[in-house]
Amino acid sequence: MRAGTKMSFQHRFDLLAPTIDHAFDLADILRVSIGLAYATLPLGERETLLAVFRRFTIASYVANFDSFDGERFEVLPGLRSIGRDEVVSTRLSPPTGDAVRLDYVMRSMDAGWRAIDVLLDGTISRVAVQRSDFRALLTQGGNQVTAQPLITSLQKKVADLSGGQLAS
């Protein structure tokens, strides 16, 4: 964020990628975002979709945090339990204007705690929004669901977010 446009999109992408990979369970987020149709996708499509979804997620963060104007990021005290998950509340406060609350739904896994969802203002689930968007793009090919339209859409979004700096 502090580097902003002083660094190329690709360079900021490369710097942020390991953090996203460590902090988020992108495979589970993708599976839940797609829903029951995920299990019916051929293995090759699931692997391609996960790779493109990873690039899309990282590119989204790079594009959304592309400048710094004195914002503060705070982890708020206390945890909230939702079943086996814990919610970590944070606040992103600009120097002027309203703060944005982001809650991270965390799950303990073999590799440690990973985010499985992000809630805007404590209620708007990124996974639920993606699920709505993704369902419309999954299409039927005979009796088979295909992810190709979703893959193509995510590839286009990566190119748009990066101003064409990231190839698919």
Residue pairs with C-beta under 8 A, 6 or more apart in sequence:
1 65
1 66
1 67
1 68
1 71
2 68
3 12
4 66
4 67
4 68
5 66
5 67
7 15
8 165
9 59
9 62
9 63
9 162
9 163
9 165
9 166
10 162
10 165
10 166
12 62
12 66
13 58
13 59
13 62
13 162
13 166
16 58
16 61
16 62
17 58
20 26
20 54
20 57
20 58
20 61
21 54
23 114
23 115
24 57
24 114
24 115
24 116
25 107
25 109
25 114
25 115
25 116
26 50
26 53
26 54
26 57
27 50
28 107
28 114
28 116
29 53
29 57
29 116
29 117
29 127
29 130
30 38
30 49
30 50
30 53
31 38
32 116
32 117
32 127
32 131
33 127
33 130
33 131
33 134
34 41
34 49
34 131
34 134
34 135
34 138
34 147
34 150
35 131
35 135
37 135
37 138
37 145
38 46
40 144
40 145
41 49
41 145
41 146
41 147
42 144
45 146
45 147
45 148
45 151
46 147
48 147
48 151
49 147
49 150
49 151
49 154
52 151
52 154
52 155
52 158
52 168
53 154
55 154
55 158
55 166
55 168
56 154
56 157
56 158
56 161
59 157
59 158
59 161
59 162
59 166
60 161
62 161
62 162
63 161
63 162
69 94
69 95
70 94
70 95
71 92
71 93
71 94
71 95
72 91
72 92
72 93
73 90
73 91
73 92
73 93
74 90
74 91
74 93
75 88
75 89
75 90
76 89
76 90
76 91
78 89
79 86
79 87
79 88
80 86
80 87
80 89
80 103
81 87
82 105
84 107
84 108
85 105
85 106
85 107
85 116
86 105
86 106
86 107
86 113
87 103
87 104
87 105
87 106
87 119
88 103
88 104
88 106
89 101
89 102
89 103
89 122
90 101
90 102
90 103
90 104
91 99
91 100
91 101
91 102
92 99
92 100
92 102
93 99
93 100
100 120
100 121
101 120
101 121
101 122
102 118
102 119
102 120
103 118
103 119
103 122
104 115
104 117
104 118
104 119
105 115
105 116
105 117
105 118
105 119
106 113
106 114
106 115
106 116
107 113
107 114
107 116
116 127
117 125
117 126
117 127
118 125
118 126
119 125
119 126
120 126
134 150
137 149
137 150
137 153
138 145
138 146
138 147
138 149
138 150
139 145
139 146
139 148
139 149
140 146
155 168
158 166
158 168
159 166
159 167
159 168
